[in-house]
Amino acid sequence: MAQLIALLTDFGYRDYYVGALKGVIKQEAPEAEIVDITHGITPFSIWEGAFSLYFAFNYFPPGTVFLGVVDPGVGTGRRILFAEVEGKRLVGPDNGLFYPILKERKAAFIKAVDTSKFSSSYTFQGRDIMARVAARLASGIPVDGFPISRITPLRGWSFIRSCRGSCEAKVIYVDAFGNLITNMRSDAFRIGKAKIRLNGQEAEAVLSKNYSKEGVLLVPGGYGLIEISIGKDSAEKRFGAKIGSVVTIEKI
C-alpha cells in the first residue's frame, strides 16, 4: 500500500510546478496521500529548505517519503539522492538539503539515483525524476541507485548549547511573523534579561515564554531555539536582520 509523501519546494503557488509534482506522483502511486510541508521557501535557498525539513522530520510517521525540491543546480552534474532514516525515506538533490537530517541520524542507506533510467528535461528534474522516485518508494517499488558514503554538506550548520556571560549567535531562519530564529538552543539561555547587539543596533531584551509581552523578547520557541521577537510586531523589520546576521547576546 502506498504511503504518505510530504512535499517541500521553493516553487511558490503561482505556477503549475507543484501541481505537476502531485500529478506525477498520482500517476505512479494513485493511493499515495500527499501532504504539503511548504512551497514558500525563498527561491534557491537551500538553507531555508534544509532548516524546514530538519524540524518537520520528527512530526511525520515512519513510512513517510519526504520529497524536497530546492534545486538551483538542476540539470548539472549534482546527484539526486534517496535515503532511508528511521523508517522514513528522503528524495531530493544532493546539495545540502538533507544534510542536517543525515548528519544527526544513522541512515539505513544513502544512494544516488541512476538517472539514466528516466527520461528528463534539464530544467524540471523534480517532476521528471524526483517525483517518480518518491512515488515508487512510497509504493514499495525498487529504485535503481548507487551507494554513496559522503553527501554535500550544509556549511555552518551548528548549534550553541551553552551561553555564559556573552554569546555570539547567528540568525538561521526568519519566520512569516518576522521572528528571528537563532542557532542558540533554548536551554542555553536562562537569565531574565540581556542586551543584544544586532545589525549595528542595541536593545534590551527580556526572556519570555511566549510572544505576549511588549518590547524586544528572547523566546524559547517551538524549534527549541532562542528567537528574537517583538510582541505583535516584526523583529526582522525592527533590526533589518536576515539569515546569516550575527547577534551578540549579553546577559544583564
Residue pairs with C-beta under 8 A, 6 or more apart in sequence:
1 31
2 29
2 30
2 31
2 32
2 33
2 135
2 138
2 139
3 32
3 33
3 63
3 64
3 65
3 138
3 139
4 32
4 33
4 34
4 35
4 60
4 61
4 63
4 64
4 65
4 138
5 25
5 29
5 32
5 33
5 34
5 35
5 64
5 65
5 66
5 67
5 134
5 135
5 138
6 34
6 35
6 36
6 37
6 56
6 60
6 64
6 65
6 66
6 67
7 18
7 21
7 22
7 34
7 35
7 36
7 37
7 39
7 67
7 69
8 36
8 37
8 38
8 39
8 41
8 49
8 52
8 53
8 56
8 66
8 67
8 68
8 69
8 70
9 17
9 18
9 21
9 39
9 41
9 49
9 68
9 69
9 70
9 126
10 39
10 41
10 42
10 43
10 44
10 45
10 48
10 49
10 69
10 70
11 17
11 18
11 21
11 39
11 69
12 39
12 40
12 43
13 39
13 40
17 124
17 126
17 127
18 36
18 39
20 124
20 127
20 131
21 67
21 69
21 126
21 127
21 131
22 34
24 127
24 128
24 131
24 132
24 135
25 32
25 34
25 67
25 131
25 134
25 135
25 138
26 32
26 34
27 135
28 131
28 132
28 135
28 136
28 139
29 135
29 136
29 138
29 139
31 139
32 135
32 138
32 139
35 60
37 52
37 53
37 56
37 66
38 52
41 48
41 49
41 52
41 70
42 48
44 70
44 72
45 70
45 243
46 70
46 72
46 95
46 96
46 97
46 154
47 96
47 154
47 172
47 243
48 70
48 173
48 243
49 68
49 70
49 97
50 96
50 97
50 98
50 99
50 100
50 154
50 157
51 100
51 172
51 173
53 66
53 68
53 97
53 98
53 100
53 101
54 100
54 101
55 223
56 66
57 66
57 88
57 101
60 66
60 88
62 86
62 87
62 88
63 87
63 88
64 88
64 89
65 88
65 89
65 90
65 91
65 134
65 137
65 138
66 88
66 89
66 90
66 91
66 92
67 91
67 92
67 126
67 130
67 131
67 134
68 90
68 91
68 92
68 93
68 97
68 98
69 92
69 93
69 126
69 130
70 92
70 93
70 95
70 97
71 78
71 92
71 93
71 95
71 125
71 126
72 95
73 93
73 95
74 93
74 122
74 123
74 124
74 125
74 126
75 121
75 122
75 123
75 125
78 93
78 94
78 95
78 152
79 93
79 94
79 112
79 113
79 148
80 91
80 92
80 93
80 94
80 112
80 113
80 115
80 125
80 129
80 130
80 133
81 90
81 91
81 92
81 93
81 94
81 98
81 110
81 111
81 112
81 113
81 148
81 151
82 89
82 90
82 91
82 110
82 111
82 113
82 133
82 137
82 143
82 145
83 89
83 90
83 98
83 102
83 107
83 108
83 109
83 110
83 111
84 90
84 107
84 108
84 109
85 101
85 102
85 105
85 106
85 107
85 108
86 105
89 134
89 137
89 138
90 98
90 101
90 102
91 130
91 133
91 134
91 137
92 98
92 130
93 130
94 112
94 148
94 151
94 152
95 152
96 152
96 153
96 154
96 155
97 154
98 151
99 151
99 152
99 153
99 154
99 157
100 154
100 157
102 110
102 151
103 153
103 157
109 147
110 147
110 148
110 149
110 151
111 143
111 145
111 146
111 147
111 148
112 145
112 146
112 148
113 129
113 133
113 143
113 144
113 145
114 144
114 145
114 146
115 125
115 129
117 144
118 128
118 129
118 132
119 128
120 128
120 129
121 127
121 128
133 143
136 142
136 143
137 143
156 170
158 183
159 183
159 184
159 185
159 225
160 167
160 169
160 182
160 183
160 184
160 185
160 188
161 185
161 187
161 188
162 188
163 184
163 188
163 189
163 249
163 251
165 250
165 251
166 248
166 249
166 250
166 251
167 184
167 188
167 189
167 248
167 249
167 250
168 246
168 247
168 248
168 249
169 182
169 183
169 184
169 226
169 246
169 247
169 248
169 249
170 182
170 183
170 244
170 245
170 246
170 247
171 180
171 181
171 182
171 228
171 241
171 242
171 243
171 244
171 245
171 246
171 247
172 181
172 182
172 183
172 225
172 243
173 181
173 223
173 243
174 180
174 181
174 236
174 241
174 242
174 243
175 181
177 229
177 234
178 229
178 230
178 233
178 234
178 235
178 236
178 237
178 238
179 211
179 219
179 221
179 227
179 228
179 229
179 235
179 236
180 198
180 227
180 228
180 229
180 235
180 236
180 239
180 241
180 245
180 247
181 221
181 223
181 225
181 226
181 227
182 225
182 226
182 227
182 228
182 247
183 225
184 225
184 226
184 249
185 224
185 225
185 226
186 220
186 221
186 224
186 225
186 226
187 220
188 226
189 207
189 218
189 220
189 226
189 249
189 251
190 207
191 207
191 251
191 252
192 206
192 207
193 204
193 205
193 206
193 207
193 251
193 252
194 204
194 205
194 207
194 218
194 249
194 250
194 251
194 252
195 202
195 203
195 204
195 205
195 249
195 250
195 252
196 202
196 203
196 204
196 205
196 216
196 218
196 228
196 247
196 248
196 249
196 250
197 247
197 248
197 250
198 228
198 239
198 241
198 245
198 246
198 247
198 248
199 239
199 240
199 241
199 245
201 239
203 216
203 239
204 215
204 216
204 252
205 215
205 216
205 217
205 218
205 228
205 249
206 213
206 215
206 216
206 217
206 218
207 217
207 218
207 219
207 220
208 217
208 218
208 219
208 229
209 219
209 220
210 219
211 217
211 219
211 229
211 231
211 232
212 231
213 231
214 231
215 230
215 231
216 228
216 229
216 230
216 235
216 238
217 227
217 228
217 229
217 230
217 231
218 226
218 227
218 228
218 229
218 249
219 226
219 227
219 229
220 226
220 227
221 227
221 229
226 249
228 235
228 239
228 241
228 247
229 235
230 238
235 241
236 242
239 245
241 247
